[in-house]
Amino acid sequence: MSFRTGALLGLAFFLAGCGGGGSSSSGKHRVGLVFDLGGRGDKSFNDSAYEGVARAAKELGIEFDYIEPGDGADREAALRQLASSKDELIFGVGFLFTDDIALVAKDFPNKKFGCIDFAVNPNSKMPDNLVALKFREHEGSFLVGAIAGLVSKTNAVGFVGGMDIPLIHKFEAGFAAGAKAVNPKVKVLTGYAGVTGEAFKNPAKGKAISYSQIGQGADVIFHASGTTGLGVFEAAREKKIFAIGVDADQFSEAPGFILTSMLKRGDVAVYKTIEALLTGRFKSGVQEFGLAEGGVGYVYDANNKSLIPEAVVKRVEELKAKIVKGEIKVPAS
Amino acid sequence: MSGQWRKLGVQAGASVAAVAAAFAIGAVLMLLIGVNPGLVYARLFEGVVLNPYGVAQIFFKSTPLIFTGLAVALGFQAGLFNIGAEGQMLVGAFCAALAGFGLSMPAFLHVPVCLAAAFLGGMIWAAIPGALKIKTGAHEVITTIMMNFIAMALTSYFVVSRFHEPETVHTAAVAVTARLPRLEAFSSFFHGSPANATFFVALLACGVVSWLLWKMPLGYELRALGLSPAAAETAGIPVDRRALLAFAISGGLAGLAGTSFVLGYKHYFEDGFSAGAGFLGIAVALLGQNSPLGVVIAAFLFGGLSHGSLVINALVPKEIIEVLQALVIILVVVANQVSKRWAR
């Protein structure tokens, strides 16, 4: 009995002890983040977005909090939770937030919202306090295409797409344009894993397409296909050719065979949006992040330094500068 | 009579004490990871109980848990371990969505038809392990768990590859006639909350199950089966048929759990829409001592904790709430056993 009384008393004590406490009121700007289902530690999109707010906390002196929803029904609740707190700007990480964040933004007109990869619907107007953070994936793809075109010894490179949709066509178009820009003789082979969402999680199909492309001479293959790409890496390892990763640095998936990865920098989009808020330049609508904004890029570090000749990097950096200046227009389709 | 009240009082007191003890242990854990538990619990209390949105969230979160808790409880009453509520919920929700966007009819028909489709879907999914048990003796714990995996894989495949809207992982929206209204339509207290009229369907289901179990001869037979199959058989109860029926009703109830999301909230079936409500239903039934009223109370507690994990997520890892839920279950089981001895 005494233990129970003690436990209850202890609880009451804790509750009383912090009555006024709550959250700190240091006058700092506050930002909230709601993760996609993968949550922190996914080594991809969620972690990248987290890096963005963490960097803003360090360099811009903001405070932030975040929520990792347990299931799909929690996304809206999590957004509302943060919107009704002291947070001024709330991010949703991933296109799955599209419906929820548009709805919550309308209910909290005094707060700002940002959604990575928001699926813009041309038929419905976006709320004025919501920014859709999109990426010019074709620009990053152009650079890895150029690397592929320069590194290829067979003058044939491959592209493996997941689902056959406009979003993935952007990767293909950029990649092909980049390869041809540096190597007019190059042949670009393309294949898609399917026309449904399943096409993003079908490694067997990815491997089959890669084998067929390797059979036609390809010695560098770029994928934009989710986990279907794991099959591409598998084929690269077996046939000793190069693969190029996507979204995050995928070097560790097949060390020695991943030439580079096309990066989509969620952290940059998040950081820049916070910066815009602090300096009063927050803009709603669609914000695109390309090479000029540092929103896309490619990996060149200690891991893959030995795989890419320095002359290639030099050439690619020149191309990058031209794209940033607008001298090269990368096709998106 | 007074003895019975005393027993109830002791049991309720024991449950409350167990929950308090779980929170106390949780506080120690928080201290160990260097977080002030006072701050966490204050935020939890403020965000879940003192805030209208938090209270509304308890209604929303508890709705599927009432269904799955009721499903498991009814199974237990008949001596069956239905661990398959998760799969039955998914199949039921998918059937409700199919009926919702695939059929067109007036609202007074469409809503009941969708609810019936959900019930039927869950029922069929539960009848398979039920039939396997009475025909071959295959233990339902194993078969229902496996049926969960099959349901998860199949619904995921169908929603991602066959019935999805472009660039989403959900089905088309159900027709307007198939939708249940949100509670905010009745009271501004619920503004912004996805809590919806499915909650009343859940309460109705509790009433019906109570009536069935304790007022109907059929319920008497089911409970007899739960107490002793051998005695029930001797008394002339068709044991196999009743067990199959218990499976079917239990599965049907679990099948309704997803309708809160499909008919009342998002109006479509989405991959991973309510991960774990089926499994949590087992804990809800346990905590609620397999009685419909107990299930409602336990569902409120777990619904509150579930929303609470969002509220305090910024302060502590959400795993803390999962530890708390598990502690609540363990300590309630212990407290129940101990209090039974006291109450004698």
Interface residues (C-beta under 8 A of the other chain):
Chain A: F3 R4 A7 L8 G10 L11 F13 F14 L15 G17 C18 G19 G21 G22 G32 L37 D65 Y66 I67 E68 P69 G70 D71 G72 A73 D74 E76 A77 A78 R80 Q81 S84 F95 L96 D99 D107 A119 I165 L167 T196 G197 E198
Chain B: A17 A20 A21 F23 A24 A27 N36 P37 G38 L39 Y41 A42 R43 F45 E46 G47 N51 Y53 Q57 F60 Y157 V160 S161 R162 H164 P166 E167 T168 V169 G192 P194 F261 Y265 K266 E270 D271 G272 F273 S274 A275 G276 S306 H307 S309 L310 V311 N313 A314 L315 K318
